[in-house]
């Protein structure tokens, strides 16, 4: 199987990785500003950063990654939005738990653990987006 065939076959995954990276930048950047620069507590900083990243991710996942157009909405936009935010809420809980345990309980490096948490959330979110929220 050639490189072009692989890229075509897994284009949604590669595109998801790019926009997942950008959502991670939004998440980590927001967290750094709120927690590091503004001195907000860890958990509220995590929740706000997550909310901003999820809003960014819905638009990019729907329009660019999984290429949903208004005419081919399987569930309807409000159903997709509900499913998307529900799935992201579940991964958001994972983020808060990881960050609470790693930073507040274990006193480990917040930047490193925010990155690790984003990798775990990204995998869960891709699976939900591909098979539940925006199925082909």
C-alpha positions in Angstrom: 0.0 0.0 0.0 1.5 3.3 -1.1 1.8 6.5 0.9 -1.0 8.2 -1.1 -3.3 5.3 -0.5 -2.6 5.3 3.2 -3.2 9.1 3.4 -6.4 8.8 1.5 -7.6 5.9 3.6 -6.9 7.5 6.9 -7.3 11.2 5.9 -9.9 11.8 8.6 -7.5 10.5 11.2 -4.6 12.7 9.9 -6.8 15.7 9.7 -8.2 14.9 13.2 -4.6 14.8 14.5 -3.9 18.3 13.1 -7.0 19.9 14.5 -6.7 17.8 17.6 -3.2 19.4 18.0 -4.8 22.8 17.5 -7.5 22.1 20.1 -4.8 20.9 22.5 -3.0 24.3 21.9 -6.3 26.1 22.7 -6.7 23.9 25.8 -3.1 24.1 27.1 -2.7 27.8 26.2 -6.0 28.7 28.0 -4.9 26.7 31.0 -1.5 28.3 31.0 -3.0 31.8 31.0 -5.6 31.0 33.6 -3.6 28.9 36.0 0.0 30.1 35.4 -0.5 33.8 34.6 -3.7 34.8 36.3 -3.3 32.5 39.3 -6.7 30.8 39.0 -7.2 27.5 40.8 -6.3 24.3 38.9 -9.7 22.7 38.5 -11.6 25.9 37.3 -8.7 26.6 35.0 -9.0 23.1 33.6 -12.8 23.4 33.1 -12.6 26.7 31.3 -9.7 25.6 29.1 -11.7 22.4 28.3 -14.8 24.4 27.4 -12.9 26.6 25.0 -11.2 23.7 23.3 -14.4 21.7 22.9 -16.1 24.7 21.2 -13.2 25.0 18.8 -13.2 21.2 18.2 -16.9 20.9 17.4 -16.7 23.4 14.5 -13.5 21.9 13.1 -14.5 18.3 13.6 -17.9 18.8 12.0 -16.8 20.9 9.1 -13.3 19.9 8.3 -12.3 16.5 9.9 -15.5 14.5 9.3 -16.7 16.8 6.5 -20.4 17.1 7.5 -22.4 19.4 5.3 -25.9 20.8 6.2 -27.5 18.5 3.6 -26.0 15.3 5.0 -26.6 15.6 8.7 -27.5 12.2 9.9 -28.9 13.1 13.4 -29.5 16.8 12.9 -27.2 19.5 14.1 -28.7 19.8 17.6 -28.4 16.0 18.1 -24.8 16.1 16.9 -24.1 19.0 19.2 -25.6 17.2 22.1 -23.7 14.0 21.3 -20.5 15.9 20.8 -20.7 17.8 24.1 -21.8 14.7 26.0 -18.8 12.7 24.7 -16.5 15.7 25.4 -18.0 16.1 28.9 -17.1 12.5 29.6 -13.5 13.1 28.4 -13.6 16.4 30.3 -14.2 14.5 33.5 -11.2 12.3 32.6 -9.2 15.5 32.2 -10.3 16.9 35.5 -9.6 13.6 37.3 -6.1 13.3 35.7 -5.2 16.9 36.5 -6.5 16.8 40.0 -4.7 13.6 40.9 -1.4 14.6 39.1 -1.2 18.2 40.1 -3.2 18.7 43.3 -2.6 15.2 44.9 0.8 14.2 43.5 2.2 17.7 43.0 3.6 16.7 39.5 4.4 19.0 36.7 1.1 20.6 35.5 2.3 21.3 31.9 3.5 17.7 31.3 0.3 16.2 32.8 -1.9 18.6 30.9 -0.2 17.2 27.7 -0.6 13.6 28.8 -4.3 14.2 29.7 -4.9 15.7 26.3 -3.5 12.6 24.6 -5.8 10.4 26.6 -8.8 12.6 25.8 -7.8 12.9 22.1 -8.0 9.1 21.6 -11.4 8.9 23.4 -12.7 11.8 21.4 -11.6 10.5 18.0 -13.3 7.2 18.6 -16.5 8.9 19.7 -16.4 11.3 16.7 -15.7 8.7 14.1 -18.2 6.1 15.2 -20.9 7.8 17.3 -21.2 11.5 16.4 -20.2 11.9 12.8 -20.4 8.4 11.3 -19.9 8.1 7.6 
